[in-house]
Amino acid sequence: MNRNFSLNDLLEIEECDEILEFKCEKTQIPIWLEVRGLFFRLVKSDKVYTNNNTYLNHRKVSNAELVINLFKSCLYNIFNSYRKESDVLITTSSIGFSNHDDNTNRLSDHFANAHINSLVLLRNKDWKWRKPSNTPTQLFHDPLLIVPSIYAKISAKFYSNQDIIKFVEFLKIRSFNLIGWRMSDEQYDYLIKYISNVKYSLPVKYKLYKRFLEKRKVKVLIGLTLCYGSSALVVAAKDLKIVVAEYQHGVVSSGHTAYNFSQALCSSELVKRVLPSHFLGYGKWWNESFNAPIEKHIIGNPHRSEQLKKYYENHKNENNKKRNNILILGDGFETERYIEFAINLNNKLHQYDVVFRPHPRERTHMQKLIDNKYKNSTIIIDDERDIYSSFLFTDIVISELSTGLFEAIGLVNRIFIWRTDKSIFALPDIPIATFSSLDDLINKIIDKKEGYTNALKENELWATDWKSNYLNFLYIKGNI
């Protein structure tokens, strides 16, 4: 790990025009813009994560799982395509459900219910099919992603990958010369396979998206993680003169690789073409923290606003309830490291109950991990469906990167950020109390002088009246 490694070091790699020259011939989409997120995460896994190749150790999806998901999704879409036209298309992920039985997607459903003529396009996490939410109209995104991927796998067997190898070699040499990062053989092979899938799937994705959008006469696309690499969808929409916006779904910062670009890329028309034109942020503080060349709008956080209404109504007589929990929020990747930290903290700080709340990404394998490794431990797992219910019993919130650190402001007494290479990289300048080690945290908790968040103004983090702000955006930009 490297304590001095920052986002500026990473962005040096793309501070050149040459990196955009390798394109998908049919769509003219630069391949770098589809793979930069993965590439940067591979570098970060070596530079700032304690578990190297964190991003390569994901669950393998079998061909059988893909086929089953494709079949179920297609079948559902066929029988639920009765409404042909939708003014607003909202893309989302099943990660927005708190559990498999939840009927509300916190990411998309508030937007969908705000405008009657909206269609939600749901992607299943890890290609595991789940029932849809209670929104009026919803289809599955998966067929539009799986079919191009299958086509790409077949195409890769019949075409030379010399241009892909040349591009990966370019990235390998450039990253070593600029930041001293040595790409492993495993990472090298993984990138070649990943870029091959991107290259051959992009034209098919573009055609499918364009046909889908044309058929439904979409006027505004409100997308999840469009800046992460959703070029085919964005370009297809823009070619049809559709207004394209990404809605904020979590932490956005000056250290977030998806929302910050080198100066060369910020001024490139090729880059602007594949990025959404608009960003719908939670508040002023977030919108000012990144440099992506897109128009930023202050909307608010729909889920937080709606949950707080219920929170205050349901618990207005419970303000004096005992707050004795220290809530540790998982990051979605280094689960065991967090559990070990929670156990050690609980063993040393007996006056509190230490509770671990898994990231939505971690919930699917949480119980299996506990049963296999921590069955006899003192770990307490937070199984509340919504984080705001957890805050009711919480005195202190701890994490490295979680949005929950900010959601807790005004709702819990104290907040601490675990200052690691990872959090320094992602949140280089943050006015929240920090700690560097277990003993450092314990001393600060006992001392009771730190952890208060007076420096962060709640109204700059979370805009009010999200629904009016959102509908106003649709009216002004989308004429609907």
C-alpha positions in Angstrom: 0.0 0.0 0.0 1.1 3.6 -0.6 -0.1 6.3 1.7 0.7 9.1 -0.8 -1.2 7.5 -3.7 -4.0 9.7 -4.9 -6.5 10.1 -7.7 -4.3 12.6 -9.5 -1.7 9.8 -9.9 -4.3 7.6 -11.6 -5.5 10.4 -13.9 -2.0 10.9 -15.2 -2.5 7.6 -17.1 -5.3 9.1 -19.2 -3.7 12.5 -19.6 -3.1 11.9 -23.3 -5.1 11.8 -26.6 -3.6 8.4 -27.6 -5.7 6.5 -24.9 -8.9 7.4 -26.8 -7.7 6.2 -30.2 -8.6 2.5 -29.7 -12.3 2.5 -30.5 -15.2 0.3 -31.4 -15.3 0.8 -35.2 -19.0 0.7 -35.7 -20.0 3.0 -32.8 -16.8 5.1 -32.5 -16.9 4.7 -28.8 -13.4 4.8 -27.2 -12.8 1.5 -25.5 -11.0 3.2 -22.6 -14.2 4.8 -21.5 -15.7 1.4 -21.0 -12.8 -0.1 -19.2 -11.3 2.8 -17.2 -13.4 2.0 -14.1 -12.2 -1.6 -14.0 -8.6 -0.7 -14.8 -8.5 2.0 -12.1 -10.0 -0.5 -9.6 -7.3 -3.1 -10.4 -4.7 -0.4 -9.7 -6.4 0.6 -6.5 -6.7 -3.0 -5.3 -2.9 -3.1 -5.3 -2.3 0.4 -4.1 -4.9 1.1 -1.4 -6.7 -2.1 -0.6 -5.4 -4.5 2.0 -6.7 -7.5 0.0 -5.0 -7.4 -3.4 -7.2 -8.1 -6.5 -10.4 -7.5 -4.4 -12.1 -6.7 -7.7 -11.1 -10.0 -9.3 -12.5 -12.2 -6.5 -16.1 -11.9 -7.5 -18.6 -14.7 -7.7 -18.4 -16.7 -10.9 -21.6 -16.9 -12.9 -22.3 -20.1 -14.7 -23.7 -20.4 -18.2 -26.7 -22.2 -16.7 -27.4 -19.2 -14.4 -27.2 -16.8 -17.3 -29.6 -18.9 -19.5 -32.1 -19.2 -16.6 -32.0 -15.5 -15.9 -32.3 -14.7 -19.6 -35.3 -17.0 -20.1 -37.2 -15.7 -17.0 -36.4 -12.1 -17.9 -37.5 -12.4 -21.5 -40.7 -14.2 -20.5 -41.5 -11.5 -18.0 -40.8 -8.8 -20.5 -43.0 -10.4 -23.2 -46.0 -10.5 -20.9 -45.5 -7.1 -19.4 -44.8 -4.9 -22.5 -48.4 -3.8 -22.9 -47.5 -0.1 -22.5 -45.6 0.8 -25.6 -44.6 4.4 -24.9 -42.9 5.9 -21.8 -41.8 9.5 -21.4 -39.2 8.6 -18.8 -36.9 5.5 -18.7 -35.2 4.8 -15.4 -32.5 2.2 -15.2 -31.7 0.6 -11.8 -30.2 -2.5 -10.1 -31.6 -5.1 -7.7 -28.9 -3.9 -5.3 -31.6 -1.2 -4.5 -33.7 -3.8 -2.7 -32.8 -4.3 1.0 -33.5 -8.1 0.7 -34.9 -10.6 -1.7 -38.5 -10.2 -0.4 -38.5 -6.4 -0.5 -41.0 -4.8 -2.9 -39.4 -1.3 -3.0 -36.3 -0.4 -4.8 -34.8 2.6 -2.9 -32.8 3.7 -6.0 -35.5 4.1 -8.6 -39.0 3.6 -7.3 -39.4 7.1 -5.9 -38.5 8.6 -9.3 -40.8 6.2 -11.1 -43.8 7.0 -8.9 -43.2 10.7 -9.2 -44.0 10.7 -12.9 -46.9 8.5 -14.0 -45.5 7.8 -17.5 -42.2 6.2 -16.3 -40.7 2.8 -17.1 -38.2 1.1 -14.9 -35.5 -1.1 -16.4 -34.1 -3.4 -13.7 -30.8 -5.2 -13.8 -30.4 -8.3 -11.6 -27.2 -8.3 -9.5 -24.9 -11.2 -10.3 -27.5 -12.3 -12.9 -29.7 -13.8 -10.2 -33.3 -13.3 -11.2 -35.7 -11.8 -8.6 -39.3 -10.6 -8.7 -39.8 -7.0 -9.7 -40.9 -4.2 -7.4 -44.2 -2.5 -7.0 -43.7 0.2 -9.5 -46.5 0.6 -12.1 -44.4 -0.5 -15.1 -41.1 -2.4 -15.0 -39.1 -4.6 -17.4 -35.8 -6.4 -17.0 -32.6 -5.0 -18.3 -30.8 -8.3 -18.4 -31.7 -9.5 -22.0 -30.2 -6.2 -23.4 -27.0 -7.1 -21.6 -26.7 -10.9 -21.8 -27.5 -11.2 -25.5 -24.6 -8.9 -26.5 -22.3 -10.7 -24.0 -23.0 -14.1 -25.6 -22.5 -12.6 -29.0 -19.1 -11.2 -27.9 -18.0 -14.5 -26.5 -18.8 -16.2 -29.8 -17.2 -13.5 -31.9 -14.0 -13.5 -30.0 -13.3 -17.0 -31.2 -13.3 -15.9 -34.8 -11.4 -12.7 -34.7 -7.8 -11.7 -33.9 -7.3 -10.0 -30.6 -3.9 -8.4 -31.6 -5.4 -4.9 -31.3 -6.6 -5.7 -27.8 -3.3 -7.0 -26.7 -1.6 -3.9 -28.1 -3.9 -1.7 -26.1 -3.4 -3.6 -22.9 0.4 -3.4 -23.5 0.0 0.3 -23.9 -1.8 0.5 -20.6 0.7 -1.8 -18.9 3.7 0.2 -20.0 2.2 3.6 -19.4 0.9 2.8 -15.9 4.3 1.4 -14.9 6.2 4.4 -16.3 3.9 7.0 -14.6 3.0 5.4 -11.3 5.2 2.3 -11.0 2.3 -0.1 -11.1 3.2 -3.6 -12.2 0.3 -5.4 -13.9 0.1 -9.1 -12.8 -0.3 -11.9 -15.4 -3.8 -12.5 -13.9 -4.8 -8.9 -14.3 -3.3 -8.9 -17.8 -5.3 -11.9 -18.9 -8.5 -10.6 -17.2 -8.2 -7.2 -19.0 -7.8 -8.9 -22.4 -10.9 -11.0 -21.9 -12.9 -8.1 -20.5 -11.9 -5.7 -23.3 -12.7 -8.4 -25.9 -16.2 -8.7 -24.5 -16.6 -4.9 -24.5 -15.3 -4.5 -28.1 -17.6 -7.1 -29.6 -20.6 -6.4 -27.5 -20.8 -2.6 -28.0 -22.3 -2.7 -31.6 -25.0 -5.2 -30.5 -25.8 -3.2 -27.4 -26.1 0.0 -29.3 -28.6 -1.5 -31.8 -30.7 -3.2 -29.1 -30.8 0.0 -27.0 -31.6 2.2 -30.0 -34.5 -0.1 -31.0 -35.8 -0.3 -27.4 -35.7 3.5 -27.0 -37.3 4.2 -30.4 -40.1 1.7 -29.8 -41.0 3.3 -26.5 -40.6 6.9 -27.7 -38.5 7.8 -24.6 -37.9 11.5 -24.0 -35.7 11.4 -20.9 -33.3 8.7 -19.7 -32.6 8.7 -16.0 -29.8 6.2 -15.5 -27.9 4.5 -12.7 -24.1 4.6 -12.9 -24.0 6.0 -16.4 -20.6 7.6 -15.8 -19.2 4.1 -14.9 -19.2 2.9 -18.5 -22.7 2.7 -20.1 -21.5 4.1 -23.4 -23.8 2.2 -25.8 -27.0 3.2 -23.9 -25.9 6.8 -23.6 -24.8 7.2 -27.2 -28.0 5.4 -28.5 -30.1 7.8 -26.4 -28.2 10.9 -27.5 -28.4 9.9 -31.2 -32.2 9.8 -30.7 -32.1 13.3 -29.1 -33.1 11.9 -25.8 -32.2 13.9 -22.6 -29.7 11.8 -20.6 -29.2 12.2 -16.9 -27.6 10.1 -14.1 -29.1 10.2 -10.7 -26.8 10.1 -7.6 -26.9 6.7 -5.8 -24.1 7.0 -3.2 -20.9 8.8 -2.3 -19.6 11.2 -4.9 -16.3 12.8 -4.1 -13.1 14.4 -5.4 -11.5 10.9 -5.1 -14.2 9.0 -7.0 -12.8 7.6 -10.2 -16.1 7.3 -12.1 -16.8 11.1 -11.7 -13.4 12.6 -12.1 -11.3 12.8 -15.3 -8.0 14.1 -16.5 -8.0 17.6 -18.1 -7.4 16.0 -21.6 -10.6 13.9 -21.2 -12.6 16.7 -19.7 -12.1 18.8 -22.9 -12.6 15.9 -25.3 -15.8 15.8 -27.4 -15.4 12.0 -27.6 -15.7 11.8 -23.8 -18.7 14.2 -23.6 -20.5 12.1 -26.2 -20.5 9.0 -24.0 -21.2 10.7 -20.7 -24.7 11.7 -19.6 -25.5 15.4 -20.2 -26.9 15.9 -16.7 -26.2 14.8 -13.1 -29.0 14.8 -10.5 -27.2 15.3 -7.2 -28.3 15.0 -3.6 -27.1 18.5 -2.8 -24.7 21.4 -3.4 -21.8 19.7 -1.4 -21.8 16.6 -3.6 -22.1 18.5 -6.9 -19.1 20.6 -6.2 -16.9 17.7 -5.4 -16.2 16.2 -8.8 -15.1 17.5 -12.3 -16.9 15.3 -14.9 -17.9 17.6 -17.8 -21.7 17.3 -17.3 -24.4 19.8 -16.1 -25.1 19.3 -12.5 -28.5 19.8 -10.8 -29.5 19.8 -7.2 -32.4 17.4 -6.7 -32.1 15.8 -3.3 -32.1 12.2 -2.0 -35.7 10.8 -2.6 -35.2 7.7 -0.4 -33.7 9.6 2.5 -36.4 12.2 2.4 -39.2 9.7 2.3 -37.7 7.5 5.0 -37.1 10.4 7.3 -40.8 11.3 7.1 -41.6 7.8 8.3 -38.8 7.9 10.8 -40.0 11.0 12.6 -43.6 9.9 12.4 -43.1 6.4 13.7 -40.6 7.2 16.3 -41.6 10.7 17.5 -42.3 9.2 21.0 -39.0 7.2 21.1 -36.4 10.0 21.2 -35.4 9.0 24.7 -34.8 5.4 23.7 -31.4 4.1 24.8 -28.8 4.7 22.1 -26.1 2.2 23.0 -25.0 0.9 19.6 -21.8 1.5 17.6 -22.8 0.9 14.0 -20.0 -0.2 11.7 -21.0 0.1 8.0 -19.4 -2.4 5.5 -17.8 -1.3 2.3 -19.0 -4.1 0.1 -15.6 -5.7 -0.5 -13.5 -6.4 2.6 -16.2 -8.0 4.7 -13.9 -10.2 6.9 -11.7 -7.3 7.7 -14.7 -5.3 8.9 -16.1 -8.2 11.0 -12.7 -8.7 12.6 -12.5 -5.0 13.5 -16.1 -5.1 14.9 -15.2 -8.2 17.1 -12.0 -6.6 18.4 -13.8 -3.3 19.2 -16.6 -5.2 21.0 -14.1 -7.1 23.1 -12.4 -3.9 24.2 -15.3 -1.5 24.6 -17.8 -3.2 26.9 -20.1 -0.2 27.5 -21.4 -0.3 23.9 -23.0 -2.9 21.7 -21.0 -3.1 18.5 -23.1 -3.9 15.4 -22.0 -4.6 11.9 -24.3 -3.6 9.0 -23.3 -5.3 5.7 -23.2 -3.3 2.5 -26.1 -4.4 0.2 -23.4 -6.1 -2.0 -22.4 -8.2 1.0 -25.8 -9.4 2.2 -26.0 -12.3 -0.2 -23.0 -14.2 1.3 -23.2 -12.8 4.8 -24.9 -15.6 6.6 -22.7 -18.2 4.9 -19.6 -16.4 6.1 -20.9 -16.2 9.6 -21.8 -19.9 9.7 -18.4 -20.9 8.3 -16.1 -18.7 10.2 -17.7 -16.6 12.9 -20.4 -18.9 14.3 -19.0 -18.7 17.9 -18.0 -15.0 17.8 -19.7 -12.1 19.5 -20.5 -10.3 16.3 -23.9 -8.7 16.0 -25.3 -8.3 12.4 -27.7 -5.5 11.7 -30.7 -7.0 9.8 -32.8 -3.9 9.8 -34.2 -3.5 6.3 -33.5 0.3 6.3 -30.5 2.1 7.8 -32.7 4.8 9.3 -34.3 2.3 11.7 -30.8 1.3 12.7 -29.8 4.9 13.5 -32.6 5.0 16.1 -30.5 2.8 18.4 -27.1 4.2 17.4 -24.8 6.5 19.3 -21.8 6.3 17.0 -21.4 5.4 13.3 -18.1 4.2 11.8 -17.0 3.4 8.2 -14.4 4.1 5.5 -16.5 5.2 2.5 -20.2 4.4 3.1 -22.9 6.9 2.2 -24.3 6.0 5.6 -21.6 8.2 7.2 -23.4 11.2 5.6 -26.9 9.9 6.0 -26.3 9.7 9.8 -25.6 13.4 10.1 -28.2 14.9 12.4 -29.5 11.5 13.4 -26.8 10.1 15.6 -24.5 11.7 18.1 -21.1 11.0 16.6 -19.5 9.8 13.4 -15.9 8.6 12.7 -14.2 7.8 9.4 -11.6 5.0 9.5 -8.6 6.8 7.9 -7.0 4.2 5.7 -5.3 4.4 2.3 -8.7 3.6 0.8 -10.6 6.4 2.5 -7.8 8.9 2.1 -7.9 8.2 -1.7 -11.7 8.4 -2.0 -12.4 11.2 0.5 -9.2 13.3 0.6 -10.8 16.3 2.2 -13.6 15.5 4.6 -14.7 17.5 7.7 -15.6 14.4 9.8 -13.5 13.1 12.7 -11.1 10.3 11.8 -9.2 7.5 13.5 -6.2 5.5 12.4 -6.3 2.4 14.5 -8.5 0.5 17.0 -6.8 2.0 20.0 -7.0 5.5 18.5 -10.8 5.0 18.0 -11.3 3.7 21.5 -9.5 6.7 23.0 -11.6 9.2 21.0 -14.8 7.4 21.9 -14.0 7.5 25.6 -12.7 11.0 25.5 -16.0 12.3 24.0 -14.5 15.4 22.5 -14.5 14.3 18.8 -17.0 12.9 16.3 -19.4 15.7 16.1 -20.3 17.0 12.6 -21.0 20.7 13.0 -18.7 21.5 10.0 -21.0 19.8 7.5 -24.2 21.6 6.8 -27.1 19.2 6.4 -28.9 21.5 3.9 -25.9 21.5 1.6 -25.7 17.7 1.7 -29.5 17.0 1.3 -31.7 19.3 -0.7 -35.3 19.5 0.3 -38.4 19.0 -1.8 -36.8 16.4 -4.1 -40.1 15.7 -6.0 -40.6 19.2 -7.1 -37.0 19.5 -8.1 -37.2 16.3 -10.1 -40.4 17.1 -11.9 -39.1 20.6 -12.6 -36.0 19.0 -14.3 -38.2 16.8 -16.4 -40.3 19.8 -17.5 -37.4 22.2 -18.3 -35.0 19.7 -19.9 -37.4 17.1 -21.2 -40.5 19.2 -22.0 -42.7 16.7 -20.1 
